Amino acid sequence: MTSMTQWRGAAVALCMVMASTPAVADLPADAIAKVGDQVITMHQIDTMINSSAVVGMTIPAPGTPERNQARLTLLDKIISADLLYLDGKREGLGETPVVRHDVKRYADSTLAHLYKQKYLVGELAVSADEVERFYRDKVDTTKTELTDDLKLAIEAKIRKARFQERIATMRDRLRKGSKITLHNEALDPAGDPGRTPETVVAELDGSPITWSEVSTTVSIAPTTAKRVEMVDDLIDNRLMARKGREAGLAKEPIFQARLDEYEKVRLINLRRDQLVDRFAPSAEEIRAYYKENREKIAIPESRKIQMVVLKTREEAEAVKAKIDKGEITI
């Protein structure tokens, strides 16, 4: 693999070239580097700098040498991450069952969130007429002036009430037309020791939901009622994800961008862990190193004695003789 120093030099050179040449047709106008098919833009780097609380850096002022140094530092980090990502793809990590499972779970979660926001909660716009009406009906207009700050407060109050109303009816609206069955007895904590992974705990439109699918989440709950509540939430999320796909949300750019970013980060972390594991010595290597370097590692046993008290003079003289001969050191 190319060293980070070489990549950094190449990326800096590319920055200089791209700054002095017309924009490449298939690249963003502010592109400064490309690693494989991964394009790095100035906007991406400046966004990371301005999010210094996340990356652990101070925010240097634009146009300063410190700003440029921060850009180079982040460029190194992005290049390293892109190399790990591309290496992970070449190794086929993206097709492993664990990664596909994680990506599917993230996709479902994101689709559920998007569907909830777009279709179940929807727009919560509050009109000026609604604010005026609330002011006249709910506020003592003789004592309180309708200022801009009060308008904002009233708007927030109306929006909150509307949100709570939609959330209260969300489950009924979401589940309309679906057949859902919960087997409460299969969620009783008392039955955990003898329950098999294939035990059906619920059904959604004829499709079983088994204990193996929910056990990791619900097993921490101490009561059947709490477990039923958690399975209900899981069913809601599955319905929202399914309806999100049916509504075409999986084709929207915001969803694709989030999914691509998640998969990229997942592969980066997985590949980094694999490479780090390669540097970990085996038990045999540790034993061999210890055997060869035992004298450098081991600390000889020693004691510092200020006084030795013995029962008889003869014993004392015998010890003194050993000390004089070097058989005992002090």
C-alpha positions as CSV (number, residue, x, y, z in Angstrom):
1,M,0.0,0.0,0.0
2,T,1.3,3.5,-0.8
3,S,2.6,5.3,2.3
4,M,0.6,8.2,3.7
5,T,3.5,10.6,3.1
6,Q,3.6,9.7,-0.6
7,W,-0.2,10.2,-0.9
8,R,0.0,13.5,1.0
9,G,2.7,14.7,-1.4
10,A,0.6,13.6,-4.4
11,A,-2.5,15.2,-3.0
12,V,-0.8,18.5,-2.4
13,A,0.6,18.4,-5.9
14,L,-2.8,17.7,-7.2
15,C,-4.2,20.6,-5.3
16,M,-1.7,22.9,-7.0
17,V,-2.4,21.5,-10.4
18,M,-6.2,21.7,-10.1
19,A,-5.9,25.2,-8.8
20,S,-4.1,26.3,-11.9
21,T,-6.1,24.4,-14.5
22,P,-9.7,24.6,-15.7
23,A,-12.3,22.4,-13.9
24,V,-12.5,18.8,-15.0
25,A,-15.9,18.1,-16.6
26,D,-16.7,15.1,-14.4
27,L,-15.5,16.6,-11.1
28,P,-16.9,19.3,-8.8
29,A,-15.5,22.8,-9.3
30,D,-13.8,22.7,-5.9
31,A,-12.3,19.2,-6.2
32,I,-8.8,19.1,-4.9
33,A,-7.9,15.4,-5.0
34,K,-9.2,12.0,-6.1
35,V,-8.4,8.6,-4.6
36,G,-9.7,5.9,-6.8
37,D,-13.3,6.9,-7.5
38,Q,-13.4,9.0,-4.3
39,V,-13.4,12.7,-4.9
40,I,-12.2,15.1,-2.2
41,T,-13.5,18.7,-2.3
42,M,-12.5,21.9,-0.6
43,H,-16.1,22.2,0.7
44,Q,-15.7,18.8,2.4
45,I,-12.5,19.8,4.1
46,D,-13.8,23.2,5.2
47,T,-16.9,21.6,6.6
48,M,-14.8,19.3,8.7
49,I,-12.7,22.2,9.9
50,N,-15.8,24.2,10.9
51,S,-17.0,21.0,12.8
52,S,-13.9,21.1,14.9
53,A,-15.8,19.9,18.0
54,V,-16.1,16.6,16.1
55,V,-12.6,16.2,14.7
56,G,-10.8,17.6,17.8
57,M,-9.2,20.6,16.2
58,T,-9.5,24.4,16.9
59,I,-11.1,26.5,14.1
60,P,-8.4,28.5,12.4
61,A,-9.4,31.8,10.7
62,P,-9.8,31.7,6.9
63,G,-6.8,32.9,5.0
64,T,-4.3,32.1,7.7
65,P,-1.4,29.7,7.5
66,E,-3.0,27.7,10.3
67,R,-6.1,27.3,8.2
68,N,-4.0,25.9,5.3
69,Q,-2.2,23.6,7.7
70,A,-5.5,22.3,9.1
71,R,-6.6,21.6,5.5
72,L,-3.5,19.6,4.8
73,T,-4.0,17.6,8.1
74,L,-7.6,16.8,7.2
75,L,-6.6,16.0,3.6
76,D,-4.2,13.3,5.0
77,K,-7.0,11.9,7.1
78,I,-9.5,11.8,4.3
79,I,-6.9,10.2,1.9
80,S,-6.1,7.5,4.6
81,A,-9.8,6.8,5.1
82,D,-10.4,6.6,1.3
83,L,-7.5,4.2,0.9
84,L,-8.9,2.0,3.7
85,Y,-12.4,2.1,2.1
86,L,-11.1,1.1,-1.4
87,D,-8.9,-1.6,0.1
88,G,-11.9,-3.0,2.0
89,K,-14.0,-3.0,-1.2
90,R,-11.2,-4.9,-3.0
91,E,-11.2,-7.4,-0.2
92,G,-14.9,-7.9,-0.6
93,L,-15.8,-6.8,2.9
94,G,-18.9,-5.0,1.6
95,E,-20.4,-8.3,0.6
96,T,-19.8,-10.2,3.9
97,P,-23.0,-11.2,5.7
98,V,-22.2,-9.0,8.8
99,V,-21.8,-5.9,6.7
100,R,-24.8,-6.6,4.5
101,H,-26.9,-7.2,7.7
102,D,-25.7,-3.9,9.2
103,V,-26.3,-1.9,6.0
104,K,-29.8,-3.4,5.7
105,R,-30.6,-2.5,9.3
106,Y,-29.3,1.0,8.8
107,A,-31.3,1.4,5.6
108,D,-34.5,0.3,7.3
109,S,-33.9,2.6,10.2
110,T,-33.3,5.6,7.8
111,L,-36.3,4.8,5.6
112,A,-38.5,4.5,8.7
113,H,-37.3,7.9,9.9
114,L,-37.8,9.6,6.5
115,Y,-41.3,8.0,6.1
116,K,-42.3,9.1,9.6
117,Q,-41.1,12.7,9.0
118,K,-42.6,13.0,5.5
119,Y,-45.9,11.1,5.7
120,L,-46.8,10.5,9.4
121,V,-45.7,13.8,10.9
122,G,-45.6,15.9,7.7
123,E,-45.2,19.6,7.5
124,L,-45.9,21.5,10.6
125,A,-46.2,24.9,9.1
126,V,-48.1,27.5,11.2
127,S,-49.8,30.4,9.4
128,A,-49.9,34.0,10.5
129,D,-53.7,33.8,10.9
130,E,-53.3,30.9,13.3
131,V,-50.8,32.9,15.4
132,E,-53.2,35.9,15.4
133,R,-56.1,33.7,16.4
134,F,-54.2,32.0,19.2
135,Y,-53.1,35.5,20.5
136,R,-56.7,36.8,20.5
137,D,-58.2,33.6,22.1
138,K,-55.5,32.6,24.6
139,V,-53.6,35.8,25.6
140,D,-54.8,38.8,27.5
141,T,-54.3,41.3,24.7
142,T,-54.8,44.3,27.0
143,K,-51.7,43.4,29.0
144,T,-49.5,41.7,26.4
145,E,-48.3,43.1,23.1
146,L,-47.9,40.8,20.1
147,T,-44.2,41.2,19.6
148,D,-42.0,39.3,17.1
149,D,-40.7,37.2,20.1
150,L,-44.2,36.4,21.2
151,K,-45.2,35.4,17.6
152,L,-42.3,32.9,17.6
153,A,-43.3,31.5,21.0
154,I,-47.0,31.1,19.9
155,E,-45.9,29.4,16.6
156,A,-43.7,27.0,18.5
157,K,-46.6,26.2,20.9
158,I,-49.0,25.5,18.0
159,R,-46.4,23.4,16.2
160,K,-45.7,21.3,19.4
161,A,-49.4,20.7,19.9
162,R,-49.8,19.7,16.3
163,F,-46.8,17.3,16.5
164,Q,-48.2,15.6,19.6
165,E,-51.6,15.2,18.0
166,R,-50.1,13.5,14.9
167,I,-47.8,11.3,17.1
168,A,-50.8,10.2,19.1
169,T,-52.6,8.9,16.0
170,M,-49.5,7.7,14.2
171,R,-49.8,4.0,15.1
172,D,-53.4,3.8,14.0
173,R,-52.7,5.5,10.7
174,L,-49.5,3.5,10.1
175,R,-51.1,0.1,10.8
176,K,-54.3,0.7,8.8
177,G,-54.7,-2.2,6.4
178,S,-52.1,-4.4,8.1
179,K,-52.7,-7.5,10.2
180,I,-50.6,-7.7,13.4
181,T,-50.6,-10.5,16.0
182,L,-48.5,-10.5,19.1
183,H,-47.9,-13.7,21.1
184,N,-47.5,-12.3,24.6
185,E,-46.8,-15.7,26.2
186,A,-43.7,-16.0,23.9
187,L,-42.3,-12.8,25.5
188,D,-42.7,-13.8,29.1
189,P,-39.3,-13.6,30.8
190,A,-40.0,-16.7,32.7
191,G,-39.8,-18.7,29.5
192,D,-36.4,-17.4,28.4
193,P,-34.4,-20.5,29.4
194,G,-36.4,-22.9,27.2
195,R,-37.3,-20.6,24.4
196,T,-35.8,-21.5,21.0
197,P,-34.6,-19.0,18.4
198,E,-37.4,-20.1,16.0
199,T,-40.2,-19.3,18.5
200,V,-42.6,-16.9,16.9
201,V,-43.3,-13.9,19.0
202,A,-45.4,-11.8,16.6
203,E,-46.7,-11.8,13.0
204,L,-46.8,-8.9,10.6
205,D,-49.2,-9.5,7.6
206,G,-48.6,-13.2,7.8
207,S,-44.8,-13.0,8.1
208,P,-43.4,-14.4,11.4
209,I,-41.1,-12.4,13.7
210,T,-39.0,-14.8,15.7
211,W,-37.3,-14.7,19.1
212,S,-33.9,-14.6,17.4
213,E,-34.8,-11.4,15.7
214,V,-35.8,-9.5,18.9
215,S,-34.0,-11.3,21.7
216,T,-31.0,-9.0,21.7
217,T,-33.2,-6.0,22.2
218,V,-36.1,-7.2,24.3
219,S,-34.3,-9.6,26.6
220,I,-33.1,-6.7,28.8
221,A,-36.7,-5.8,29.6
222,P,-37.8,-7.3,32.9
223,T,-41.5,-7.6,32.2
224,T,-43.8,-9.0,29.5
225,A,-45.6,-5.7,29.1
226,K,-42.3,-3.9,28.4
227,R,-41.3,-6.5,25.9
228,V,-44.6,-6.3,24.1
229,E,-44.1,-2.5,23.9
230,M,-40.7,-2.9,22.4
231,V,-41.9,-5.5,19.8
232,D,-44.7,-3.1,18.9
233,D,-42.1,-0.4,18.2
234,L,-40.1,-2.9,16.1
235,I,-43.2,-3.6,14.1
236,D,-43.9,0.1,13.6
237,N,-40.3,0.6,12.3
238,R,-40.7,-2.4,9.9
239,L,-43.9,-1.0,8.6
240,M,-42.5,2.5,8.1
241,A,-39.4,1.1,6.3
242,R,-41.6,-1.0,4.0
243,K,-43.9,1.9,3.2
244,G,-40.9,4.1,2.7
245,R,-39.7,1.8,0.0
246,E,-43.1,1.6,-1.5
247,A,-43.2,5.4,-1.6
248,G,-39.9,5.6,-3.4
249,L,-37.9,7.1,-0.6
250,A,-35.1,4.7,-1.2
251,K,-34.4,6.4,-4.6
252,E,-34.1,9.9,-3.1
253,P,-30.6,11.5,-3.0
254,I,-30.7,12.2,0.8
255,F,-31.3,8.5,1.5
256,Q,-28.6,7.3,-1.0
257,A,-26.1,9.8,0.5
258,R,-26.7,8.6,4.0
259,L,-26.6,4.9,3.1
260,D,-23.4,5.4,1.0
261,E,-21.7,7.3,3.9
262,Y,-22.7,4.6,6.4
263,E,-21.4,1.8,4.3
264,K,-18.2,3.7,3.7
265,V,-17.6,4.3,7.4
266,R,-18.4,0.7,8.2
267,L,-15.8,-0.6,5.7
268,I,-13.2,1.9,6.8
269,N,-13.5,0.8,10.5
270,L,-13.7,-2.9,9.6
271,R,-10.6,-2.8,7.3
272,R,-8.7,-0.7,9.9
273,D,-9.4,-3.3,12.6
274,Q,-8.2,-6.1,10.2
275,L,-5.0,-4.4,9.5
276,V,-4.3,-3.6,13.1
277,D,-4.9,-7.2,14.0
278,R,-2.2,-8.3,11.6
279,F,0.3,-6.4,13.8
280,A,-0.7,-8.2,17.0
281,P,1.9,-10.8,17.8
282,S,0.9,-14.4,18.3
283,A,1.3,-16.3,21.6
284,E,4.2,-18.2,20.0
285,E,5.9,-14.9,19.0
286,I,5.5,-13.5,22.5
287,R,7.0,-16.6,24.1
288,A,9.9,-16.7,21.6
289,Y,10.7,-13.0,22.2
290,Y,10.6,-13.5,26.0
291,K,12.9,-16.5,25.7
292,E,15.4,-14.5,23.6
293,N,15.2,-11.3,25.7
294,R,14.6,-12.7,29.2
295,E,17.7,-11.2,30.6
296,K,16.7,-7.7,29.4
297,I,13.1,-8.1,30.6
298,A,13.4,-10.0,33.9
299,I,14.5,-8.1,37.0
300,P,16.7,-10.2,39.4
301,E,15.2,-10.6,42.8
302,S,17.0,-8.4,45.4
303,R,16.5,-7.3,49.0
304,K,17.9,-4.3,50.9
305,I,18.7,-5.3,54.4
306,Q,19.7,-2.8,57.1
307,M,19.9,-5.2,60.0
308,V,19.9,-9.0,60.6
309,V,19.0,-10.2,64.0
310,L,19.8,-13.8,64.8
311,K,19.3,-15.9,67.9
312,T,22.9,-16.8,68.6
313,R,26.4,-15.4,68.1
314,E,27.4,-18.5,66.1
315,E,24.6,-17.9,63.5
316,A,25.6,-14.3,63.2
317,E,29.2,-15.2,62.6
318,A,28.2,-17.8,60.0
319,V,26.1,-15.2,58.1
320,K,29.0,-12.7,58.3
321,A,31.4,-15.2,56.8
322,K,29.0,-15.7,53.8
323,I,28.8,-12.0,53.3
324,D,32.6,-11.7,53.4
325,K,32.9,-14.5,50.8
326,G,30.3,-12.8,48.6
327,E,27.8,-15.6,48.9
328,I,25.3,-13.1,50.3
329,T,25.3,-9.5,49.1
330,I,23.9,-6.6,50.9
